[in-house]
Amino acid sequence: MVLILVPIFLLAGWWLKDSLTRVQPREPKRKVVVLGFDGVDPRLCREFMDKGALPNLSRLSRQGTFRELGTVNPSQSPVSWSSFAVGGDPGQHGIFDFLTRTGGDPTYLPSPESFVGQIEARFFGGIPVRLPKAINKRGGRAFWDYAAESGIRTALVLVPVTFAPPCLPNGLAISGLGVPDLCGTQATYFYLTSNPRKVGVAQMTEFGGLVTLLKRSGDSYHAQLAGPPSPLWKQEKSRKSDGLKKQKDSIKSPGLSLDEKQKIQSEIDRLQNDLSAFTAHPQRLSMPIEVVPLSEPGTARITIDQDEKVVAVGKWSEWYRVRFKVTRFISAHGICKVLLQSVTPDVRLYVSPIEIDPERPAVPICCPPNYTRQLAQKIGLFKTRGWESDTAGLKEGALDEKAFIEDTFEVMDKHAEMALEVLHEDDWGLYVAVLSETDRVSHVMWRLIDPRHPAYDPVLAAEYGDSIEKVYRKMDDLVGKFLNEIDPLTTDLYIISDHGFRSFHTGVNLNTWLSQNGPGGDASRPFMKLRLPANRQYNLQDLFSGNTDFFKASIHDPVEGTTKTEYYVNWNETRAFALGLGSIFINLRGRETWGCVARADYNAVCDEIIQGLESLVDPATGKRVIRKVYRGLEIYHGPYANIDSVAFPDLVVGFEEGYRVGWQSTLGGITDQVLVPNRDKWSGDHCGIDPSLTSGILFANRPVEASRTEIIDIAPTILDSLGVPYPTLQGRSFAREGTANP
């Protein structure tokens, strides 16, 4: 999404401040504080508690409660935290995966707006006539909405899937997971080098980094940092897309003659080619970067835009303040850091993803919208991106373990400071904060605590094998600070996580399996019919480009010397396909553009796929790969459990420990092999792993004796503690069954 600085957002804080106090504040029956930590695993908690590494959580366990917290299916962060918010499974809120789908032509494309939608800016003569806006695509009502609207002073700090931020009466909300960087992505990092052999033809890496050549001029090196797509270019792209859609709608009009249809189809082809050519060369905003090696060994003067600093090799810089000029009247402001890696023989440096400047945000990332500016003035600049850790840089070798851990731990310290600052801001009746660094470290450092993992490195394990324990210790330190602030006589404290973790040693390419297997293992009648070899390696740009090149292969004509793209999937004979991190969609007639499965055959096709996948065995171990394949209509309940919606997964795969959807499969590619060793640094996971294996944690400062503790039970429990009425929820309150609130 395109993000543009508009100072009007900050001015809006004046009238919003008044609008947020229209509900008469009242005191709760009991106050509630929820401190969430993404991805904390109960098994590791017990292990670290047993060795005395988590004294504050051990204290809570003795004096109150420590139990596993059941997660949802699938146990993915945006899904789990959305279920936490509304007190129900994904059928209650419509977030089924990190990736989602929207209707259109073709409908097989994933949407770049998985759980955050957008309204782009519009310009006339360089002047904005419509401001950019984010839209939270989570459905249902969050428990904090009920609380705030009943008069409870409510604070939300970095809670996932709260972007755009909710404006709560007498409340405060700082958005978490979902907030993009200034390029509109979760993590576009920059790797710059003076060695042309390190810059390939494709400058976009598999997972979203931009590799750029530094050109030498005398004693200095120069490059342009590519920023977000130009809003004016995006506006023109939208205009072309609207024109194409209009023609596609018109060809469906009844009563058209064959000649009229042919003319319209000719215009559709022309507009489609024009749009494809236009989209293939996006115009990006950019700004200059200059690197000047200094006489002092291992140092350089690095200037980005107009901000100049002296940086030493191996050390993170302080924050750079940068801006991209959009028009004569508007600039997009951001902040970033630099890690200088080498000045000789090659100059190499890493520039972190450019964050939205919290003091001059391009779009509101909190409500009231000027609060992040006040917060930054108190505690200093901080990352605003929802995916706050540079996991992509580490995964792709642009960062090493030392740099990643230093940065991530610094971010966690800043987030802890932020959480405490907001806690002291008011006498909150309801306070919810979520820190996510526990999840990020576990994803990329799990290989160093699992000697059986293909990416295990004993040398790195000796130095960084305690990284997960260290991030858990940081969690425990913050819990201790909250315990010192909270009166248990008046306040219920819950420490929770949305899911646990398991090793990820083998990737499973679901589309490959679908293309090689049919009913009863009959390979001659595969569920996914290929008409061409799938000869592409996909990256995140392919996945989210919005172009119609998904599931396409490049075909080179040596005679003509031309290359064209064609679908490698024969949709007319394809009965199922996979997208995301474990979702399988039936190519259902009437729902999909080229659907071929009749509704009468829907259950039979589902049965055949379930039988085949649940029989899949890893030949290297002789063990089952998949614990269970779930039917969407059986596990989801509510308004979003709708078979006619392209976002609704027909089947959800629950993998055994060690297995997860393969990397290329998540990006839309089809590889030769179904099972592929995961030699990647991203080595721990929970996405797609069966929810029975990925429970989270629940600690409380009071006994909880309910027979069931699941993440969907937190919402009604909190509302009961507050004394706030609410409609029937899918989750069950601990208070009504156990003794959380005697």
C-alpha positions in Angstrom: 0.0 0.0 0.0 1.2 3.5 -0.7 1.8 5.6 2.4 2.0 9.3 2.3 2.7 11.9 5.0 -0.3 14.2 5.4 0.1 16.5 8.4 -3.7 16.7 8.6 -3.6 13.4 10.4 -1.9 15.0 13.3 -4.3 17.9 13.3 -7.1 15.4 13.4 -6.0 14.5 16.9 -7.6 17.6 18.3 -11.2 16.6 17.3 -10.5 12.9 17.8 -9.5 13.6 21.4 -13.0 15.1 22.0 -14.8 12.3 20.1 -13.0 9.7 22.2 -14.4 11.0 25.5 -18.1 11.1 24.7 -18.8 7.9 26.7 -19.0 8.5 30.4 -16.0 6.7 32.1 -16.8 4.2 34.8 -14.9 1.8 37.1 -14.8 -1.9 36.3 -15.8 -4.6 38.7 -12.2 -5.7 38.5 -9.4 -4.3 36.4 -7.7 -6.6 33.9 -4.2 -6.5 32.5 -3.2 -8.9 29.7 0.4 -9.2 28.7 0.8 -11.3 25.5 4.0 -12.8 24.1 3.7 -14.2 20.6 4.8 -17.8 20.1 5.8 -18.7 23.6 5.9 -22.5 24.0 4.7 -24.1 27.2 7.3 -26.9 27.0 10.1 -24.4 26.8 8.6 -22.4 29.6 8.6 -25.5 31.9 12.2 -26.3 30.9 13.4 -22.8 31.6 11.4 -22.5 34.8 12.8 -25.9 36.1 16.4 -24.5 35.7 15.4 -21.2 37.5 15.7 -19.0 34.4 12.1 -17.5 34.7 11.6 -16.6 38.4 8.7 -14.3 37.9 6.7 -16.8 35.8 7.6 -19.4 38.4 6.1 -17.2 41.1 2.9 -16.8 39.1 2.7 -20.5 38.6 3.0 -21.1 42.4 0.7 -18.4 43.5 -1.8 -18.5 40.7 -2.0 -20.5 37.5 0.1 -22.0 34.7 -1.7 -24.0 32.1 -1.5 -24.6 28.4 -3.8 -22.4 26.3 -5.4 -24.1 23.4 -4.9 -22.3 20.1 -7.1 -22.2 17.0 -6.8 -23.8 13.6 -4.6 -22.8 11.9 -2.3 -21.6 14.7 -1.0 -18.6 12.8 -0.5 -15.3 14.6 -3.1 -13.1 12.7 -5.6 -16.0 13.0 -5.0 -16.7 16.7 -4.9 -13.1 17.8 -8.1 -12.3 15.8 -9.8 -15.2 17.6 -8.5 -13.9 20.9 -10.1 -10.5 20.1 -13.6 -11.8 19.2 -13.8 -14.9 21.4 -14.4 -17.3 18.5 -12.9 -19.4 15.7 -12.0 -17.9 12.3 -15.6 -18.4 11.1 -16.4 -15.5 13.5 -13.8 -13.0 12.1 -12.9 -14.2 8.6 -9.1 -14.3 9.0 -8.1 -17.8 7.9 -4.4 -17.5 6.9 -1.5 -15.0 6.6 -2.7 -15.1 2.9 -6.2 -14.6 1.8 -8.0 -14.5 -1.5 -10.5 -12.0 -3.0 -12.8 -12.4 -5.9 -12.0 -11.2 -9.4 -10.6 -12.5 -12.6 -8.8 -14.8 -12.0 -9.9 -15.7 -8.4 -6.8 -17.9 -8.0 -4.7 -15.0 -7.0 -3.9 -14.3 -3.3 -4.6 -10.8 -2.1 -1.8 -8.4 -0.9 -4.3 -7.2 1.7 -4.4 -10.4 3.8 -5.8 -8.8 7.0 -5.3 -5.1 6.2 -7.1 -3.4 3.4 -6.3 0.0 1.9 -7.8 3.0 0.3 -5.1 4.8 -1.7 -4.6 8.5 -2.0 -5.9 10.4 -5.0 -4.3 13.5 -6.5 -5.3 16.4 -8.6 -2.5 18.6 -9.9 -0.1 17.2 -7.3 -2.5 18.0 -4.4 -4.1 15.2 -2.5 -7.9 15.2 -2.8 -8.3 11.9 -1.0 -6.1 10.7 1.9 -4.7 7.2 2.2 -6.5 5.0 4.7 -5.9 1.5 6.1 -8.8 -0.8 6.8 -8.8 -3.6 9.3 -10.3 -6.6 7.5 -10.9 -8.6 10.7 -14.6 -9.1 11.2 -16.6 -9.5 14.4 -16.4 -7.3 17.5 -13.4 -7.3 19.7 -13.9 -7.5 23.5 -12.2 -4.2 23.9 -14.9 -2.6 21.9 -17.5 -3.8 24.3 -15.4 -2.6 27.2 -14.6 0.8 25.9 -18.2 1.5 24.8 -19.4 0.7 28.3 -17.1 3.3 29.8 -14.0 1.2 30.7 -10.8 3.1 30.1 -9.0 0.8 27.7 -5.4 0.7 26.3 -4.1 -1.5 23.5 -0.3 -1.7 22.9 1.0 -3.4 19.8 -1.9 -5.9 19.7 -1.8 -7.8 16.4 -4.4 -7.2 13.8 -5.3 -3.7 15.1 -4.3 -1.8 12.0 -6.0 0.6 11.2 -6.1 1.4 15.0 -9.5 1.4 16.7 -10.5 4.7 18.2 -11.8 3.7 21.6 -13.8 6.1 23.8 -11.6 7.1 26.8 -9.0 4.8 25.3 -5.7 4.5 23.4 -4.5 2.0 20.7 -1.1 1.6 19.2 -1.3 -0.8 16.2 0.9 -4.0 16.1 1.2 -6.8 13.5 -0.3 -5.5 10.2 1.5 -2.1 10.2 3.7 -2.0 7.1 7.0 -0.4 6.5 7.1 2.8 4.4 7.2 0.7 1.2 3.9 -0.8 2.1 5.4 -4.3 2.9 6.2 -6.2 6.0 10.0 -6.0 5.5 11.7 -4.6 2.4 15.3 -4.4 3.4 18.2 -3.1 1.3 21.6 -4.8 0.7 24.1 -2.5 -1.0 27.5 -3.7 -2.4 30.2 -2.2 -4.6 30.9 -5.7 -6.1 28.8 -6.1 -9.3 29.1 -9.9 -9.1 27.0 -9.8 -5.9 24.1 -8.0 -7.7 22.2 -10.5 -9.9 19.9 -9.8 -12.8 16.9 -10.0 -10.4 17.5 -7.4 -7.7 14.5 -8.5 -5.7 15.4 -11.4 -3.3 13.0 -14.3 -2.7 11.6 -12.8 0.4 11.6 -9.2 -0.4 15.0 -7.7 -0.1 16.4 -5.2 -2.6 20.0 -5.7 -3.7 21.6 -2.6 -5.1 24.9 -1.8 -6.7 27.0 1.0 -5.2 28.7 2.9 -8.0 32.1 4.4 -7.3 32.8 8.1 -8.0 36.2 9.1 -6.8 36.5 8.3 -3.1 32.7 7.8 -2.6 30.1 5.3 -3.5 26.5 6.2 -4.6 23.2 4.5 -5.1 19.5 5.2 -5.0 17.3 3.6 -2.3 14.1 2.5 -3.9 11.0 3.4 -1.8 7.3 2.9 -2.2 5.7 3.0 -5.6 4.8 6.5 -6.7 1.2 7.3 -5.7 0.7 9.0 -9.0 1.8 5.8 -10.8 -0.5 3.8 -8.6 -3.3 6.2 -9.4 -2.7 5.6 -13.1 -2.6 1.9 -12.6 -5.9 2.0 -10.9 -7.4 4.0 -13.7 -6.2 1.4 -16.2 -7.5 -1.4 -14.0 -10.9 0.3 -13.8 -11.1 0.6 -17.6 -10.3 -3.0 -18.0 -12.9 -4.1 -15.5 -15.5 -1.9 -17.2 -14.9 -3.7 -20.5 -15.0 -7.2 -18.8 -18.3 -6.3 -17.2 -19.7 -5.0 -20.5 -18.9 -8.3 -22.4 -21.3 -10.1 -20.0 -24.2 -7.9 -21.0 -27.1 -9.9 -22.5 -28.1 -9.3 -26.1 -24.7 -8.6 -27.6 -24.1 -9.8 -31.1 -21.1 -11.9 -32.0 -19.5 -8.9 -33.7 -20.0 -6.7 -30.7 -18.5 -9.3 -28.4 -15.4 -9.7 -30.7 -14.9 -5.9 -30.6 -15.1 -5.8 -26.8 -12.8 -8.8 -26.5 -10.3 -7.1 -28.7 -10.4 -4.0 -26.5 -10.1 -6.2 -23.4 -6.9 -7.8 -24.9 -5.5 -4.4 -25.7 -6.2 -3.0 -22.2 -4.8 -6.2 -20.6 -1.6 -5.9 -22.5 -1.3 -2.2 -21.8 -1.9 -2.9 -18.0 0.6 -5.7 -18.0 3.3 -3.6 -19.7 2.6 -0.7 -17.3 2.6 -2.8 -14.2 5.9 -4.6 -15.2 7.8 -1.3 -14.7 6.6 0.3 -11.5 7.7 3.8 -10.8 9.2 4.1 -7.3 10.0 7.0 -5.2 13.7 7.0 -4.3 16.4 8.9 -2.4 20.2 9.0 -2.6 22.6 7.2 -0.4 26.4 8.0 -0.3 29.1 6.0 1.4 32.6 7.6 1.9 35.2 5.3 3.5 37.3 7.3 6.1 40.9 7.2 7.0 40.2 5.5 10.3 40.1 1.8 9.5 36.6 0.2 9.4 34.6 3.4 9.3 32.7 5.3 6.7 30.6 8.4 6.5 27.1 7.4 5.3 24.6 9.9 4.1 21.0 9.0 3.4 18.9 11.8 2.0 20.4 14.6 4.0 21.1 12.8 7.2 24.8 12.1 7.7 26.5 9.8 10.2 29.9 8.1 10.8 29.3 4.4 11.1 31.8 1.7 12.2 31.9 -1.8 10.6 29.8 -4.3 12.6 27.9 -1.7 14.5 24.3 -0.6 14.1 24.0 3.1 13.4 21.6 5.4 15.2 18.3 6.2 13.5 18.4 7.9 10.2 15.5 10.3 9.4 14.7 10.1 5.7 11.9 11.3 3.4 10.6 10.4 0.0 9.3 13.4 -2.0 5.9 12.5 -3.4 4.9 15.9 -4.9 6.0 19.5 -4.4 3.7 19.6 -1.4 4.0 16.2 0.2 6.8 14.0 1.5 6.7 10.5 3.0 8.8 10.4 6.2 10.6 7.4 7.6 13.4 6.2 9.9 15.9 3.4 9.3 19.2 2.1 10.6 22.4 1.0 8.8 24.8 -1.9 9.5 28.1 -1.3 7.8 29.6 -4.7 7.0 32.7 -3.9 5.1 34.7 -1.1 3.6 37.5 -3.1 1.9 38.0 -4.7 -0.5 34.2 -4.2 -1.2 31.9 -1.8 0.4 28.9 -3.7 1.8 26.1 -2.4 4.0 22.6 -3.4 5.2 19.8 -0.8 5.4 16.9 -1.9 7.6 13.3 -1.7 6.3 12.2 1.9 6.4 9.8 2.4 9.3 6.9 4.8 9.3 8.2 7.8 11.3 6.3 7.7 14.7 6.7 11.5 15.0 5.4 12.1 11.4 3.3 9.0 10.5 2.2 8.7 6.9 -1.1 7.1 8.1 -2.4 6.8 11.6 -0.7 4.0 13.5 -2.3 4.8 16.8 -5.5 6.5 18.0 -5.4 9.3 19.1 -3.1 9.8 16.0 -0.6 12.1 17.6 0.2 9.8 20.6 3.2 8.1 18.9 4.7 11.5 18.4 4.4 12.2 22.2 5.7 8.7 23.0 8.7 9.1 20.7 9.5 12.4 22.4 9.5 10.6 25.8 11.3 7.3 25.0 13.0 8.0 21.7 12.4 6.8 18.2 11.1 3.2 17.8 10.2 0.7 15.1 6.6 1.0 14.0 6.4 -2.0 11.7 4.2 -4.8 12.9 6.8 -7.5 11.8 9.5 -5.7 13.8 12.4 -8.1 13.5 14.6 -8.4 10.4 14.0 -12.1 10.0 14.1 -11.9 6.2 17.6 -10.3 6.3 18.9 -13.1 8.5 17.1 -15.8 6.5 18.7 -14.6 3.2 22.2 -14.0 4.6 22.1 -10.2 4.5 22.5 -10.2 8.3 24.4 -12.5 10.6 23.1 -13.9 13.9 25.0 -11.3 15.9 23.4 -8.4 14.2 20.0 -9.9 14.2 20.0 -10.7 17.9 21.4 -7.2 18.8 18.7 -5.5 16.8 15.8 -7.7 18.0 16.8 -7.5 21.7 17.0 -3.7 21.4 13.6 -3.6 19.8 12.2 -5.8 22.6 13.7 -3.5 25.2 12.1 -0.5 23.5 8.7 -2.3 23.3 8.9 -3.1 27.0 9.6 0.5 27.7 6.7 1.5 25.6 4.3 -1.0 27.3 5.3 0.4 30.8 5.0 4.0 29.6 1.4 3.4 28.4 0.6 1.5 31.6 1.5 4.6 33.6 -0.4 6.9 31.2 -3.8 6.4 32.9 -5.7 4.4 35.5 -6.8 1.8 32.9 -9.6 -0.6 33.6 -8.5 -2.8 30.7 -4.9 -2.9 29.4 -3.7 -5.3 26.7 -0.1 -5.3 25.3 1.6 -7.9 23.1 5.3 -8.3 22.4 6.3 -10.5 19.4 10.1 -10.9 19.6 9.7 -14.2 21.4 8.1 -15.5 18.1 10.7 -14.0 15.8 13.7 -15.4 17.6 12.1 -18.8 17.8 11.5 -18.9 14.1 15.1 -18.4 13.1 17.1 -19.8 16.1 15.3 -23.1 16.6 17.9 -24.9 14.4 20.4 -24.1 17.2 18.5 -26.0 19.8 17.7 -29.0 17.6 20.8 -31.0 16.7 18.7 -33.1 14.2 17.7 -30.1 12.2 19.2 -30.0 8.7 20.5 -26.4 9.4 22.0 -27.2 12.8 25.5 -25.7 13.1 27.5 -26.7 16.3 29.7 -23.7 16.1 26.8 -21.3 15.9 24.9 -23.3 18.5 27.8 -22.8 20.9 27.5 -19.0 20.5 23.8 -18.4 19.9 22.1 -21.6 21.1 20.8 -19.8 24.2 19.1 -17.0 22.1 15.6 -18.4 22.7 16.3 -18.8 26.4 17.5 -15.2 26.5 14.4 -13.8 24.9 12.3 -15.8 27.3 14.3 -14.3 30.2 13.5 -10.8 28.8 9.9 -11.8 28.8 10.2 -12.8 32.4 11.9 -9.5 33.3 8.9 -7.6 31.9 6.5 -9.8 33.7 8.3 -9.0 36.9 8.0 -5.3 36.3 4.2 -5.7 35.7 3.8 -7.7 38.9 5.4 -4.8 40.8 2.8 -2.4 39.3 -0.3 -4.5 39.8 -2.5 -4.9 42.9 -3.8 -8.5 42.8 -6.6 -7.4 45.2 -8.1 -5.2 42.4 -6.6 -6.5 39.2 -6.5 -9.8 37.3 -3.3 -10.4 35.4 -3.1 -12.8 32.5 0.2 -13.7 30.7 -0.7 -15.5 27.4 0.7 -16.6 24.1 -1.2 -17.3 20.9 0.5 -20.6 20.0 3.6 -22.6 20.8 6.5 -23.8 18.6 7.9 -26.9 16.9 10.9 -27.8 14.8 10.5 -27.3 11.0 12.9 -29.7 9.3 11.0 -30.7 6.1 9.0 -28.7 3.7 5.9 -30.2 2.1 4.9 -28.9 -1.3 1.1 -29.4 -1.4 0.6 -28.3 -5.0 3.3 -30.8 -6.0 1.4 -33.5 -4.2 -1.9 -32.5 -5.8 -0.2 -32.5 -9.2 1.2 -36.0 -8.7 -1.7 -37.8 -6.9 -5.3 -38.5 -7.6 -8.1 -40.6 -6.0 -6.6 -43.7 -4.4 -3.1 -42.6 -5.4 -3.9 -42.7 -9.2 -1.3 -40.4 -10.7 -3.0 -40.5 -14.1 -5.9 -38.5 -12.7 -4.2 -35.9 -10.5 -6.1 -33.4 -8.4 -4.1 -30.6 -10.1 -3.6 -31.0 -13.8 -0.5 -29.4 -15.2 -0.3 -28.5 -18.9 3.3 -27.1 -18.8 6.3 -27.6 -16.6 6.2 -25.2 -13.6 9.6 -23.6 -14.4 9.6 -20.5 -12.2 11.0 -19.7 -8.8 8.6 -17.3 -7.2 9.3 -14.5 -4.8 7.2 -12.2 -2.6 7.0 -9.6 -5.4 5.3 -12.3 -7.6 3.0 -13.2 -4.8 1.7 -9.7 -4.1 2.2 -7.9 -7.4 -1.5 -8.1 -8.3 -0.5 -9.2 -11.8 -2.2 -12.1 -13.4 1.0 -14.2 -13.6 0.3 -16.5 -10.7 0.5 -20.2 -11.6 2.1 -19.2 -14.9 5.2 -20.4 -16.6 7.6 -18.6 -19.0 7.6 -20.1 -22.6 10.5 -19.2 -24.9 10.1 -19.5 -28.6 13.7 -20.0 -30.0 12.5 -19.4 -33.6 10.7 -16.1 -32.9 13.1 -15.2 -30.1 10.2 -14.2 -27.9 9.1 -15.2 -24.4 5.5 -15.3 -23.3 3.7 -16.6 -20.1 1.0 -19.1 -20.0 -0.8 -20.9 -17.2 0.9 -24.1 -16.4 -2.3 -25.3 -14.7 -5.1 -26.7 -16.7 -7.9 -25.2 -14.6 -10.6 -27.0 -16.5 -9.3 -30.3 -15.2 -7.9 -29.2 -11.9 -10.1 -30.2 -8.9 -8.0 -28.6 -6.1 -5.1 -26.2 -5.4 -3.3 -25.0 -2.3 -2.4 -21.5 -1.2 -0.9 -20.1 1.9 0.4 -22.1 4.8 -1.9 -25.1 4.7 -5.1 -24.1 3.0 -6.5 -26.2 0.2 -9.3 -24.9 -2.1 -11.6 -27.0 -4.2 -12.0 -25.7 -7.8 -15.7 -25.3 -7.2 -18.0 -24.5 -10.1 -19.8 -21.3 -9.5 -17.2 -20.0 -7.0 -14.0 -20.2 -9.0 -13.4 -18.6 -12.3 -12.7 -21.9 -14.1 -14.4 -24.1 -11.5 -14.9 -27.7 -12.7 -16.1 -29.5 -9.5 -19.9 -29.7 -9.2 -21.3 -29.1 -5.8 -22.7 -32.7 -5.8 -19.1 -33.9 -6.0 -17.6 -31.5 -3.4 -17.6 -33.9 -0.5 -16.3 -36.8 -2.5 -13.3 -34.7 -3.7 -12.6 -33.6 -0.2 -12.7 -37.2 1.0 -10.3 -38.3 -1.7 -7.8 -35.6 -0.8 -8.1 -36.2 2.9 -7.5 -39.9 2.5 -4.5 -39.3 0.3 -2.8 -36.7 2.4 -3.4 -38.5 5.7 -1.6 -41.5 4.2 1.5 -39.5 3.2 4.6 -41.0 4.8 8.1 -39.6 4.8 10.3 -42.3 3.2 13.3 -41.0 5.1 11.8 -41.7 8.5 8.7 -44.0 7.8 6.6 -41.5 9.8 3.4 -39.8 8.9 3.7 -36.3 7.6 0.2 -35.1 8.3 -1.7 -35.6 11.6 -5.1 -34.6 10.2 -6.8 -32.8 7.4 -9.7 -30.7 8.6 -12.9 -29.7 6.7 -13.5 -26.0 6.9 -17.2 -26.5 7.2 -16.7 -28.7 10.3 -14.2 -26.6 12.2 -15.4 -23.1 11.5 -18.7 -21.6 12.7 -20.2 -18.2 12.0 -20.9 -15.7 9.3 -17.5 -16.2 7.6 -17.8 -20.0 7.3 -19.2 -19.6 3.9 -18.4 -22.1 1.1 -19.3 -19.5 -1.5 -16.5 -17.2 -0.3 -13.1 -17.5 -2.2 -11.4 -16.7 1.1 -12.9 -19.7 2.9 -10.5 -22.8 2.9 -12.3 -26.0 2.1 -9.5 -28.1 3.7 -7.0 -27.1 6.4 -3.9 -29.3 6.7 -2.5 -30.1 10.2 1.1 -31.3 9.9 3.0 -33.5 12.3 5.9 -32.0 14.2 8.8 -31.2 11.9 6.7 -30.6 8.8 5.3 -27.5 7.3 4.3 -26.2 3.8 7.4 -25.7 1.7 8.8 -22.3 0.9 8.1 -22.3 -2.8 4.6 -23.7 -2.2 3.8 -20.7 0.0 4.8 -18.4 -2.8 2.8 -20.2 -5.5 5.5 -22.4 -7.0 5.4 -26.1 -7.8 8.6 -28.0 -7.3 9.7 -31.5 -8.5 9.6 -33.1 -5.0 6.8 -33.2 -2.5 9.2 -33.4 0.5 12.2 -31.1 0.7 14.7 -30.8 3.6 14.5 -27.3 5.2 18.1 -26.1 5.4 16.9 -22.6 6.0 17.6 -20.5 9.0 13.9 -20.1 9.4 13.8 -23.4 11.3 11.1 -23.3 13.9 7.4 -22.9 13.2 3.8 -23.3 14.1 2.0 -22.3 10.9 0.1 -25.4 9.6 1.4 -27.6 12.3 -1.6 -29.4 13.9 -3.1 -27.2 16.7 -2.9 -30.1 19.1 0.9 -29.7 19.0 1.0 -25.9 19.2 -0.8 -24.8 22.4 0.2 -21.5 23.9 0.6 -20.5 27.6 -1.7 -19.1 30.2 -0.4 -17.7 33.5 -2.7 -15.8 35.9 -2.3 -14.2 39.3 -5.4 -16.1 40.4 -6.4 -19.7 40.3 -8.1 -20.8 37.1 -9.9 -24.2 37.5 -11.9 -24.3 34.3 -12.0 -27.6 32.6 -10.9 -25.9 29.3 -8.6 -23.1 28.7 -8.4 -21.9 25.1 -7.5 -18.6 23.5 -11.1 -18.0 22.5 -12.1 -18.2 26.2 -10.0 -15.1 27.1 -12.5 -12.6 25.7 -15.6 -13.6 27.7 -13.4 -14.1 30.8 -12.1 -10.6 30.6 -15.6 -9.1 30.1 -16.9 -11.0 33.1 -14.0 -9.7 35.2 -14.8 -6.1 34.1 -18.5 -6.5 34.7 -19.3 -5.7 31.0 -22.3 -7.3 29.4 -21.8 -9.1 26.1 -23.7 -11.3 23.7 -23.2 -15.0 23.5 -19.7 -15.8 22.4 -18.2 -19.1 21.2 -15.6 -18.9 23.9 -16.4 -19.8 27.5 -15.6 -17.7 30.5 -13.2 -19.1 33.1 -15.1 -17.1 35.7 -18.4 -18.8 35.0 -16.9 -22.3 35.4 -13.9 -22.0 37.6 -12.7 -19.6 40.3 -10.9 -16.9 38.4 -13.3 -14.3 39.9 -14.8 -15.6 43.1 
